[in-house]
Each structure stands twice: as structure tokens, then as C-alpha cells.
Amino acid sequence: MYTEMFKSFSEQTEKSLAPYVKFNKLFTKNVEELTELQLAAVRAYTDLGLSQLKAVSEVKDVQSFAEFNSQQLETLTKLSQQLIDDSNKFTAVAQSFKTEVEELVAENVKQATPA
């Protein structure tokens, strides 16, 4: 008697907590993707900054200064493109998360609404 009651209670609890478990897994996946993107972005910006420090340390005369300045437009273009790419990646992750949460909510509303 008690075994069946506990089994029933356990099944009902598991069923009622299933949406929370799905959301937590979805949220964790999203945080993981965002963290990976942020680490990649930090790595890229750090590499760019270090390359600029190395380039400026090579300036020794007017000729090398002119070469350094001519490379700055290329560096700014590269930085702008990196910012655009990173922004697009973050937007894609956010949109994917939003879509998946909307699907989860719709599924749960459908299950909760009597037919």
C-alpha cells in the first residue's frame, strides 16, 4: 500500500518537475555556449592587442613609424569585422535560446491545458 503511494507520489513529482529540469538543461547549455564565445572573443582581442604592442615596439625611426601607421587601417578593419562577427554569434545564441524556451513553454501549456 505504502509502496504504491510513494511510487505514485514519486512519478507525479517527477512529472511536475520535468519542465524545470528541461529549462535548467537548456539554460546551462546556453550559458556554456555564451561562455565559450566570450572566451574566444577575449582570446581574439588579446591576440590583436598583443600584436599591436609588438608592432609599436618595432617602431624605431620615421620609416617604421609610417609602416606602423599604414597597418592601423587594416587592424581597425580586422577589429571591426571581429566585433561584427562576435555580435552575430551572440545574437544567434540568444535567438536560439529564445526559440527553445518558447517551444518549451508552448509544450507545457499544451500539456497543462485540458483537451
LODRENLUM-339146 format. One record per atom (N, C-alpha, C): residue number from 0; residue in one letter; atom name; x, y, z. Coordinates in steps of 0.1 Angstrom, whole numbers, plus 5000, padded with zeros to 4 digits. Each point is the difference from the previous one (the first is absolute). Example, Ala and Ser with C-alpha at 12.3 -4.5 7.8 and 13.67 -1.06 7.14 Angstrom:
<sites>
<0; A; N; <5132; 4943; 5078>>
<0; A; CA; <4991; 5012; 5000>>
<0; A; C; <5009; 5012; 5000>>
<1; S; N; <4996; 5011; 4993>>
<1; S; CA; <5009; 5011; 5000>>
<1; S; C; <4992; 5011; 5008>>
</sites>
This chain:
<sites>
<0; M; N; <5008; 4988; 5000>>
<0; M; CA; <4992; 5012; 5000>>
<0; M; C; <5009; 5013; 5000>>
<1; Y; N; <5009; 5000; 5010>>
<1; Y; CA; <5009; 5012; 5000>>
<1; Y; C; <5009; 5001; 4988>>
<2; T; N; <5004; 4988; 4996>>
<2; T; CA; <5009; 5000; 4988>>
<2; T; C; <4994; 5006; 4988>>
<3; E; N; <4987; 4996; 4998>>
<3; E; CA; <4993; 5006; 4988>>
<3; E; C; <4998; 5015; 5002>>
<4; M; N; <4997; 5004; 5012>>
<4; M; CA; <4998; 5014; 5003>>
<4; M; C; <5013; 5008; 4997>>
<5; F; N; <5011; 4995; 5005>>
<5; F; CA; <5013; 5007; 4998>>
<5; F; C; <5004; 5000; 4985>>
<6; K; N; <4997; 4989; 4994>>
<6; K; CA; <5003; 4999; 4986>>
<6; K; C; <4992; 5010; 4992>>
<7; S; N; <4987; 5001; 5003>>
<7; S; CA; <4991; 5010; 4993>>
<7; S; C; <5005; 5014; 5003>>
<8; F; N; <5003; 5003; 5013>>
<8; F; CA; <5005; 5013; 5003>>
<8; F; C; <5013; 5003; 4993>>
<9; S; N; <5009; 4991; 4999>>
<9; S; CA; <5012; 5002; 4993>>
<9; S; C; <4998; 5003; 4985>>
<10; E; N; <4991; 4992; 4994>>
<10; E; CA; <4997; 5002; 4986>>
<10; E; C; <4994; 5014; 4997>>
<11; Q; N; <4991; 5004; 5009>>
<11; Q; CA; <4993; 5013; 4999>>
<11; Q; C; <5010; 5011; 5002>>
<12; T; N; <5009; 4999; 5009>>
<12; T; CA; <5010; 5010; 5003>>
<12; T; C; <5010; 5001; 4988>>
<13; E; N; <5004; 4989; 4995>>
<13; E; CA; <5009; 5000; 4988>>
<13; E; C; <4993; 5006; 4988>>
<14; K; N; <4987; 4997; 4998>>
<14; K; CA; <4993; 5006; 4989>>
<14; K; C; <4998; 5015; 5002>>
<15; S; N; <4997; 5004; 5012>>
<15; S; CA; <4998; 5015; 5002>>
<15; S; C; <5013; 5008; 4999>>
<16; L; N; <5012; 4993; 5003>>
<16; L; CA; <5013; 5007; 5000>>
<16; L; C; <5007; 4999; 4987>>
<17; A; N; <4994; 4992; 4991>>
<17; A; CA; <5007; 4998; 4986>>
<17; A; C; <5002; 5013; 4993>>
<18; P; N; <4990; 5009; 5000>>
<18; P; CA; <5003; 5013; 4992>>
<18; P; C; <5011; 5008; 5006>>
<19; Y; N; <5002; 4999; 5014>>
<19; Y; CA; <5011; 5008; 5006>>
<19; Y; C; <5013; 4993; 4996>>
<20; V; N; <5001; 4987; 5000>>
<20; V; CA; <5012; 4993; 4996>>
<20; V; C; <5004; 5003; 4986>>
<21; K; N; <4990; 5000; 4991>>
<21; K; CA; <5002; 5004; 4986>>
<21; K; C; <5005; 5014; 4999>>
<22; F; N; <4994; 5009; 5007>>
<22; F; CA; <5005; 5014; 4999>>
<22; F; C; <5014; 5002; 5006>>
<23; N; N; <5003; 4993; 5011>>
<23; N; CA; <5013; 5001; 5006>>
<23; N; C; <5011; 4995; 4990>>
<24; K; N; <4997; 4989; 4993>>
<24; K; CA; <5009; 4994; 4990>>
<24; K; C; <5002; 5010; 4989>>
<25; L; N; <4989; 5006; 4995>>
<25; L; CA; <5000; 5010; 4990>>
<25; L; C; <5008; 5012; 5004>>
<26; F; N; <4998; 5005; 5012>>
<26; F; CA; <5007; 5012; 5005>>
<26; F; C; <5015; 4997; 5001>>
<27; T; N; <5003; 4988; 5005>>
<27; T; CA; <5014; 4996; 5002>>
<27; T; C; <5007; 4999; 4987>>
<28; K; N; <4994; 4995; 4990>>
<28; K; CA; <5005; 4999; 4986>>
<28; K; C; <5003; 5014; 4995>>
<29; N; N; <4990; 5009; 5002>>
<29; N; CA; <5002; 5014; 4995>>
<29; N; C; <5011; 5007; 5007>>
<30; V; N; <5002; 4998; 5013>>
<30; V; CA; <5011; 5007; 5008>>
<30; V; C; <5013; 4994; 4995>>
<31; E; N; <5000; 4987; 4997>>
<31; E; CA; <5013; 4994; 4995>>
<31; E; C; <5004; 5006; 4987>>
<32; E; N; <4990; 5001; 4991>>
<32; E; CA; <5003; 5006; 4986>>
<32; E; C; <5005; 5014; 5001>>
<33; L; N; <4993; 5008; 5009>>
<33; L; CA; <5004; 5014; 5001>>
<33; L; C; <5014; 5001; 5007>>
<34; T; N; <5003; 4992; 5009>>
<34; T; CA; <5013; 5000; 5006>>
<34; T; C; <5011; 4997; 4990>>
<35; E; N; <4997; 4989; 4992>>
<35; E; CA; <5010; 4997; 4989>>
<35; E; C; <5002; 5011; 4990>>
<36; L; N; <4989; 5007; 4997>>
<36; L; CA; <5001; 5011; 4991>>
<36; L; C; <5008; 5012; 5006>>
<37; Q; N; <4997; 5002; 5013>>
<37; Q; CA; <5007; 5011; 5007>>
<37; Q; C; <5015; 4997; 5001>>
<38; L; N; <5004; 4988; 5003>>
<38; L; CA; <5014; 4996; 5001>>
<38; L; C; <5007; 5001; 4987>>
<39; A; N; <4993; 4996; 4989>>
<39; A; CA; <5006; 5002; 4987>>
<39; A; C; <5002; 5014; 4996>>
<40; A; N; <4990; 5009; 5004>>
<40; A; CA; <5001; 5014; 4997>>
<40; A; C; <5011; 5006; 5007>>
<41; V; N; <5001; 4997; 5013>>
<41; V; CA; <5011; 5005; 5008>>
<41; V; C; <5014; 4996; 4995>>
<42; R; N; <5001; 4987; 4995>>
<42; R; CA; <5012; 4995; 4995>>
<42; R; C; <5003; 5008; 4987>>
<43; A; N; <4990; 5002; 4991>>
<43; A; CA; <5003; 5007; 4988>>
<43; A; C; <5004; 5015; 5002>>
<44; Y; N; <4993; 5007; 5009>>
<44; Y; CA; <5003; 5014; 5003>>
<44; Y; C; <5014; 5001; 5007>>
<45; T; N; <5003; 4990; 5008>>
<45; T; CA; <5013; 5000; 5007>>
<45; T; C; <5012; 4998; 4989>>
<46; D; N; <4997; 4991; 4991>>
<46; D; CA; <5010; 4998; 4990>>
<46; D; C; <5002; 5012; 4991>>
<47; L; N; <4989; 5007; 4997>>
<47; L; CA; <5001; 5012; 4992>>
<47; L; C; <5008; 5011; 5008>>
<48; G; N; <4996; 5001; 5013>>
<48; G; CA; <5007; 5010; 5008>>
<48; G; C; <5015; 4998; 5001>>
<49; L; N; <5004; 4987; 5002>>
<49; L; CA; <5014; 4996; 5001>>
<49; L; C; <5007; 5002; 4987>>
<50; S; N; <4994; 4997; 4989>>
<50; S; CA; <5006; 5003; 4987>>
<50; S; C; <5002; 5015; 4998>>
<51; Q; N; <4991; 5008; 5005>>
<51; Q; CA; <5002; 5014; 4999>>
<51; Q; C; <5012; 5005; 5009>>
<52; L; N; <5001; 4995; 5012>>
<52; L; CA; <5011; 5003; 5008>>
<52; L; C; <5013; 4996; 4994>>
<53; K; N; <5001; 4988; 4994>>
<53; K; CA; <5012; 4996; 4994>>
<53; K; C; <5003; 5009; 4988>>
<54; A; N; <4990; 5004; 4992>>
<54; A; CA; <5002; 5008; 4989>>
<54; A; C; <5005; 5014; 5004>>
<55; V; N; <4995; 5006; 5010>>
<55; V; CA; <5004; 5013; 5005>>
<55; V; C; <5014; 4999; 5006>>
<56; S; N; <5003; 4989; 5005>>
<56; S; CA; <5014; 4999; 5006>>
<56; S; C; <5010; 4999; 4989>>
<57; E; N; <4996; 4997; 4988>>
<57; E; CA; <5010; 4999; 4989>>
<57; E; C; <5002; 5014; 4994>>
<58; V; N; <4993; 5010; 5004>>
<58; V; CA; <5002; 5014; 4994>>
<58; V; C; <5013; 5005; 5006>>
<59; K; N; <5009; 5003; 4990>>
<59; K; CA; <5013; 5005; 5004>>
<59; K; C; <5004; 5013; 4993>>
<60; D; N; <4993; 5002; 4989>>
<60; D; CA; <5003; 5012; 4992>>
<60; D; C; <4988; 5005; 4993>>
<61; V; N; <5001; 5010; 4992>>
<61; V; CA; <4989; 5006; 4993>>
<61; V; C; <4994; 4990; 4990>>
<62; Q; N; <5009; 4992; 4993>>
<62; Q; CA; <4995; 4990; 4990>>
<62; Q; C; <4992; 4989; 5007>>
<63; S; N; <5004; 4995; 5011>>
<63; S; CA; <4993; 4989; 5007>>
<63; S; C; <4987; 5006; 5006>>
<64; F; N; <5000; 5013; 5004>>
<64; F; CA; <4988; 5006; 5005>>
<64; F; C; <4990; 5002; 4989>>
<65; A; N; <5004; 5003; 4988>>
<65; A; CA; <4991; 5001; 4989>>
<65; A; C; <4994; 4987; 4997>>
<66; E; N; <5008; 4989; 5000>>
<66; E; CA; <4995; 4987; 4998>>
<66; E; C; <4990; 4996; 5010>>
<67; F; N; <5003; 5003; 5013>>
<67; F; CA; <4991; 4997; 5011>>
<67; F; C; <4986; 5007; 4998>>
<68; N; N; <5001; 5012; 4996>>
<68; N; CA; <4987; 5008; 4998>>
<68; N; C; <4993; 4995; 4988>>
<69; S; N; <5006; 4995; 4990>>
<69; S; CA; <4993; 4995; 4988>>
<69; S; C; <4993; 4987; 5003>>
<70; Q; N; <5005; 4993; 5010>>
<70; Q; CA; <4994; 4987; 5004>>
<70; Q; C; <4988; 5002; 5009>>
<71; Q; N; <4998; 5012; 5006>>
<71; Q; CA; <4990; 5003; 5009>>
<71; Q; C; <4986; 4999; 4994>>
<72; L; N; <4998; 5004; 4987>>
<72; L; CA; <4988; 4999; 4994>>
<72; L; C; <4996; 4985; 4998>>
<73; E; N; <5009; 4992; 4997>>
<73; E; CA; <4998; 4985; 4998>>
<73; E; C; <4996; 4994; 5014>>
<74; T; N; <5007; 5005; 5010>>
<74; T; CA; <4997; 4995; 5014>>
<74; T; C; <4986; 5004; 5004>>
<75; L; N; <4996; 5013; 4998>>
<75; L; CA; <4987; 5004; 5003>>
<75; L; C; <4989; 4993; 4992>>
<76; T; N; <5003; 4997; 4988>>
<76; T; CA; <4990; 4992; 4992>>
<76; T; C; <4999; 4986; 5006>>
<77; K; N; <5011; 4994; 5003>>
<77; K; CA; <4999; 4987; 5007>>
<77; K; C; <4993; 5000; 5013>>
<78; L; N; <5002; 5010; 5008>>
<78; L; CA; <4993; 5002; 5012>>
<78; L; C; <4985; 5002; 4998>>
<79; S; N; <4996; 5008; 4991>>
<79; S; CA; <4986; 5003; 4997>>
<79; S; C; <4994; 4987; 4995>>
<80; Q; N; <5006; 4992; 4992>>
<80; Q; CA; <4994; 4988; 4995>>
<80; Q; C; <4999; 4990; 5011>>
<81; Q; N; <5010; 4999; 5009>>
<81; Q; CA; <4999; 4991; 5012>>
<81; Q; C; <4988; 5004; 5009>>
<82; L; N; <4998; 5013; 5002>>
<82; L; CA; <4989; 5005; 5008>>
<82; L; C; <4986; 4996; 4994>>
<83; I; N; <4999; 5001; 4987>>
<83; I; CA; <4988; 4997; 4992>>
<83; I; C; <4998; 4985; 5001>>
<84; D; N; <5010; 4992; 4998>>
<84; D; CA; <4999; 4985; 5001>>
<84; D; C; <4996; 4996; 5014>>
<85; D; N; <5006; 5006; 5010>>
<85; D; CA; <4997; 4996; 5014>>
<85; D; C; <4985; 5004; 5003>>
<86; S; N; <4996; 5012; 4996>>
<86; S; CA; <4986; 5004; 5002>>
<86; S; C; <4990; 4991; 4993>>
<87; N; N; <5003; 4995; 4988>>
<87; N; CA; <4992; 4991; 4993>>
<87; N; C; <4999; 4986; 5007>>
<88; K; N; <5011; 4996; 5005>>
<88; K; CA; <5000; 4987; 5007>>
<88; K; C; <4992; 5001; 5013>>
<89; F; N; <5002; 5011; 5008>>
<89; F; CA; <4992; 5002; 5012>>
<89; F; C; <4985; 5001; 4997>>
<90; T; N; <4997; 5007; 4989>>
<90; T; CA; <4986; 5001; 4996>>
<90; T; C; <4994; 4986; 4997>>
<91; A; N; <5008; 4992; 4992>>
<91; A; CA; <4995; 4987; 4997>>
<91; A; C; <4997; 4991; 5012>>
<92; V; N; <5009; 5001; 5009>>
<92; V; CA; <4999; 4992; 5013>>
<92; V; C; <4987; 5004; 5007>>
<93; A; N; <4999; 5013; 5001>>
<93; A; CA; <4988; 5006; 5008>>
<93; A; C; <4987; 4996; 4992>>
<94; Q; N; <5000; 5001; 4987>>
<94; Q; CA; <4988; 4997; 4993>>
<94; Q; C; <4996; 4985; 5001>>
<95; S; N; <5011; 4992; 5000>>
<95; S; CA; <4998; 4985; 5001>>
<95; S; C; <4994; 4997; 5014>>
<96; F; N; <5005; 5007; 5010>>
<96; F; CA; <4995; 4998; 5014>>
<96; F; C; <4986; 5004; 5001>>
<97; K; N; <4997; 5012; 4994>>
<97; K; CA; <4986; 5005; 5001>>
<97; K; C; <4990; 4990; 4993>>
<98; T; N; <5004; 4995; 4988>>
<98; T; CA; <4992; 4991; 4993>>
<98; T; C; <4997; 4987; 5008>>
<99; E; N; <5011; 4995; 5006>>
<99; E; CA; <4999; 4987; 5007>>
<99; E; C; <4991; 5002; 5013>>
<100; V; N; <5001; 5012; 5006>>
<100; V; CA; <4992; 5003; 5012>>
<100; V; C; <4985; 5001; 4996>>
<101; E; N; <4998; 5007; 4989>>
<101; E; CA; <4986; 5001; 4995>>
<101; E; C; <4994; 4987; 4997>>
<102; E; N; <5008; 4991; 4994>>
<102; E; CA; <4995; 4986; 4997>>
<102; E; C; <4997; 4993; 5013>>
<103; L; N; <5009; 5001; 5010>>
<103; L; CA; <4998; 4994; 5013>>
<103; L; C; <4987; 5005; 5006>>
<104; V; N; <4998; 5013; 5000>>
<104; V; CA; <4988; 5006; 5006>>
<104; V; C; <4987; 4995; 4993>>
<105; A; N; <5001; 5000; 4987>>
<105; A; CA; <4988; 4996; 4992>>
<105; A; C; <4997; 4985; 5003>>
<106; E; N; <5010; 4992; 5001>>
<106; E; CA; <4998; 4986; 5003>>
<106; E; C; <4994; 4998; 5013>>
<107; N; N; <5004; 5008; 5010>>
<107; N; CA; <4995; 4998; 5014>>
<107; N; C; <4986; 5006; 5001>>
<108; V; N; <4997; 5011; 4992>>
<108; V; CA; <4986; 5005; 5000>>
<108; V; C; <4991; 4990; 4994>>
<109; K; N; <5004; 4993; 4989>>
<109; K; CA; <4992; 4990; 4994>>
<109; K; C; <4997; 4989; 5009>>
<110; Q; N; <5010; 4995; 5008>>
<110; Q; CA; <4998; 4989; 5009>>
<110; Q; C; <4991; 5004; 5012>>
<111; A; N; <5001; 5013; 5004>>
<111; A; CA; <4992; 5004; 5012>>
<111; A; C; <4986; 5004; 4996>>
<112; T; N; <4998; 5003; 4987>>
<112; T; CA; <4986; 5003; 4996>>
<112; T; C; <4992; 4988; 4997>>
<113; P; N; <4989; 4998; 5006>>
<113; P; CA; <4991; 4989; 4997>>
<113; P; C; <4995; 5000; 4986>>
<114; A; N; <5000; 4988; 4994>>
<114; A; CA; <4996; 4999; 4986>>
<114; A; C; <4985; 5001; 4998>>
</sites>
